[in-house]
Amino acid sequence: MERQHTDPADFYTGIVAESYAPLKTFSYDPEIYAAFVREAGGPALELGCGDGDPLLALRRDGLDVEGVDSSADMLERCRRRADAAGVSVTVHHQRMEALSLPRRFRAVFLAGPTFNLLPDDAAAAAALHGIRRHLTDGGSALIPLHVPSPTPAGKVGRVRTAVADDGAEMRFSIVSEERDETARTQTAVLRYERHGAGEPTVVERPWLLHWYPRPVFEELAAAAGLATVSVTDADGRAAADDATDMVFRLRAA
């Protein structure tokens, strides 16, 4: 069995990338992001686009949107899905904290709290500065954030299963979890398994989430030249200061 300390940029590789779609339990409504892009204007950029949700849906709607992801494996799956659907798409293999693209955008967004995968405030600051550099003056950014709760003890070790396209059984479980309130991190060891023809594949990888109190994120954004326009919940209502799910709407100052 593979065990490793995995850089966040390398988490979604191999069996983890293969397992992503079969084991996914929730998808964000692409219309949320389509509406944001239509309002802010194009071109637009999705950070952490993964295997193409909602990027490909937005491209099918004719919106000028490109994607960025740190996982080459996930981007390859995105390209294959685009080809199968007859959708043209431009994607870039880069980390969101090290953006260097040849154009600027009127809208930058993340679909879901992918920003929480950045391991610390320094990486978050680098990503926010990169977003600002790639936004046109007055451009908008949409960044969902999440404060994770500890996993209930009864869910640790519980196995979820799904079937891959080739009929192999994919398995997922949480092996252990540690939480550091000072560093604002929660790290779970996740096990992915593939059981089909031949020898089974089993890997364990650490999954780190880093969270932000609202004032901390607003300060990081302001230091990067991004003014907070609104902070809402998933339903678009004003978020409480201690909310665990927040969507930040930022504007390039």
C-alpha positions, 0 to 999 in steps of 0.5 A, a space after each residue: 500500500 502506498 503511504 505518502 505525505 502528499 503536496 496539495 497539488 499532487 493529491 488528485 493523481 492516479 487512483 484519487 483522480 480516477 475515483 473522483 467522479 464515481 465517488 462524488 456525492 454532490 455537484 454545484 449548480 452550474 447556473 450559479 457560476 453562469 449567472 456570476 460570469 454573465 453579471 461580471 462579464 467575460 472572459 472568466 477563469 475557473 480556479 480548481 476546475 478539476 475534471 470539468 464541473 461546472 466549466 464544461 457546462 459554462 462552455 456549452 452555454 457559450 460563455 468565455 471561460 478558461 480553467 486552471 488546476 494543479 492536477 495534470 490527471 484531472 485536467 486530462 479527464 476534463 479534456 477527455 470529457 470535453 472531447 466526448 461532449 464536443 465542447 472546446 475548452 482551454 485549461 492550464 496546468 498551474 497552481 492557483 497560488 502561482 498563476 501566470 497566464 497570458 491574459 486578464 479576466 473580468 471574472 475569476 471564481 472557484 466552484 465550491 471551497 477549493 480555496 480551503 486546500 491551500 495549506 496556510 495564510 501565506 499560500 492564500 495570500 499568494 493566490 489572492 495576489 495572483 487573482 488580483 494580477 489576473 483581474 481587469 480593473 474593477 473585475 470580480 472574484 467569487 470565492 466560497 470558503 468553509 470551516 470544517 467540522 470534526 468528522 463524527 467518530 462513527 464515520 471514521 473507518 466507514 467505507 463508501 463504494 462506487 463502480 468505475 467505468 470498467 466495472 472495478 469497485 472503488 472504495 473510500 474511507 477516512 482512516 484518521 483525522 487531526 485538528 489544529 485550532 491554532 494553525 486552523 487546519 484539519 488533516 484527515 488520512 484518506 484511503 482509496 482502493 480499487 478492486 478489479 482485475 489484477 492486484 488491488 490498488 490501495 493508497 492513503 493520502 493526507 487531506 488538509 483543509 485550512 480555514 479562515 475567520 471572516 476578518 482574517 480572509 478580508 484582511 488577506 484580500 484587502 492586502 492583495 488589492 481585493 475589496 470585499 463587496 459582499 459575504 453571503 451564504 449558499 442561498 445568497 443571504 447575508 452571512 453571519 460573522 461566525 458562519 461556517 459556509 461563506 461566499 466572498 464576492 470581491 472586486 479588484 480595487 
